[in-house]
Amino acid sequence: MEAETKANGLEIAPATGKLGVLLVGLGAVSTTLVAGVEAIRRGISQPVGSLTQMGTIRLGKRTDNNVPRIKDFVPLASLEDVVFGAWDIFPDNAFEAAKKAGVLEKDLLEQVSEPLASLKPMPAVFEQSYVKRLHGENVKTGKNKMELAEQLIEDIARFKSANGCDRVVMVWAASTEVYLEASGCHLTTEAFEQALYDSDPAIAPSMIYAYAAIKSGVPFANGAPNLTADIPALTKLAEANGVPICGKDFKTGQTLMKTILAPGLKSRMLGLDGWYSTNILGNRDGEVLDDPESFKTKEESKLSVLEHILQPEVYPDLYEGFSHVVRINYYPPRGDNKEGWDNIDIFGWLGYKMQIKIDFLCRDSILAAPLALDLALFLDLAQRAGMRGIQEWLSFYFKAPQTAPGLYPEHDLFIQLMKLKNTLRHMMGEDLITHLGLEYYD
Ligand SMILES: NC(=O)c1ccc[n+]([C@@H]2O[C@H](COP(=O)([O-])OP(=O)(O)OC[C@H]3O[C@@H](n4cnc5c(N)ncnc54)[C@H](O)[C@@H]3O)[C@@H](O)[C@H]2O)c1
């Protein structure tokens, strides 16, 4: 049977009223998202790159010819009902910030200048030691980190009532923080809350936002590689409070290519001697990542994908000891238009060596903005469907997907997509699709 497991649909509350999307960080990705949604609402552009807006999903057998758009199949919030809010350490409104980010052309920005100019960031929770290259003034003060969390909780409530929102989700699209490993105060909610009162340096600003979101019943997605909500204290709190969360690190340029190509090489049993990746990048993200401690956070996230996809422990003859190097070079003239080079040394039949070269002239925020949109809409859907805690089905969007403890992440983009679509079928009580398809030959 190709369409096999009959699932029970979940009870999903309808997407009535407005959905508030709170963005932490009003930089290149966030302003490209907001300007894009405004342009799409006005019919100026198409939502290219967004699975929720353009993707389809097959239901039933191939012969049924039933392939609705995802947004017509699951009850997602409409773009008309989305309202944006943000925090940033710089006071620039979204129009000024978008101009500075230099991603979108002036012409397009002028056409959506009004809603952009009216989006002014709330003062941020920020500490210099976690993002060493940035200095901003639009920052909250408080006697300890718990007080800062309480201020964020008030911001969320104020935003929700001022904009008449029915529901709110939060997406971290702020700078990459320095590398942190989970430690004692990250293990339980009680220890985490005590550490907030103690202003423990192990509590990064991103964790304070995630805590405030979860305490407010607001789903949280982490678009950066920071540890943030990937700690037991917060995953448990999310489960207890019925809040869906996901992360980490939007899977956009080079890593997207890796998770497209590596499963293909492995499926053909082609070996790998090494994969060298380097980037030049000139935006503020590039500047932040020029700091070795922020780079380490990013490097960990970027390095993990190949090991998991290629499984050298299962295929030692093909993949044991392959060399994997990732570099990011801050090069201001390029702005947001990153160039990513990959040199891939592979081998085939009888060990004969071959090379693949990729030169991806990409646009970072153009690739990331639709992911942030999809995550906001899918997290809101998940919450209305009663799904709580880590949402592994959203791994499709991340370089370092959050998973249940002890479970290795699934990095293969095509498995991730199948998982995502089967989750949507499961939510709606449709048959899951296994691609077995023997019934066509009975
Ligand atoms: N393709 C992509 O663009 C891509 C892919 C994966 C991950 N990311 C991550 O997404 C994040 C955003 O990328 P970007 O290109 O928009 O960067 P950006 O530097 O243009 O924007 C980040 C914004 O966050 C603000 N900020 C920093 N710390 C903050 C805090 N504690 N609270 C509120 N605001 C804060 C900064 O002032 C800045 O305006 C980065 O962490 C980046 O690594 C981006």
The ligand as a Gaussian input file, in Angstrom:
#p B3LYP/6-31G(d) Opt

LIG

0 1
 N       20.702000      33.301000       5.648000
 C       20.705000      33.997000       6.747000
 O       20.581000      35.163000       6.692000
 C       20.832000      33.294000       8.040000
 C       20.925000      31.904000       8.052000
 C       21.026000      31.247000       9.264000
 C       21.036000      31.965000      10.436000
 N       20.981000      33.306000      10.399000
 C       21.055000      34.004000      11.664000
 O       19.958000      34.879000      11.793000
 C       20.350000      35.966000      12.607000
 C       19.949000      37.259000      11.917000
 O       20.683000      37.427000      10.728000
 P       20.732000      38.849000      10.030000
 O       21.471000      38.680000       8.752000
 O       19.390000      39.465000      10.024000
 O       21.664000      39.651000      11.050000
 P       21.678000      41.229000      11.342000
 O       22.963000      41.478000      12.016000
 O       21.345000      42.003000      10.122000
 O       20.452000      41.423000      12.335000
 C       20.490000      40.998000      13.659000
 C       19.876000      42.091000      14.498000
 O       19.783000      41.612000      15.830000
 C       20.031000      42.691000      16.701000
 N       20.332000      42.138000      18.016000
 C       21.464000      41.558000      18.459000
 N       21.323000      41.106000      19.715000
 C       20.048000      41.404000      20.075000
 C       19.284000      41.180000      21.245000
 N       19.824000      40.572000      22.296000
 N       17.987000      41.593000      21.254000
 C       17.437000      42.211000      20.182000
 N       18.129000      42.449000      19.054000
 C       19.402000      42.049000      18.995000
 C       21.147000      43.452000      16.045000
 O       21.200000      44.769000      16.495000
 C       20.727000      43.355000      14.562000
 O       19.951000      44.452000      14.159000
 C       21.854000      35.838000      12.845000
 O       22.088000      35.221000      14.094000
 C       22.274000      34.889000      11.747000
 O       23.418000      34.147000      12.085000
 C       20.867000      33.993000       9.222000

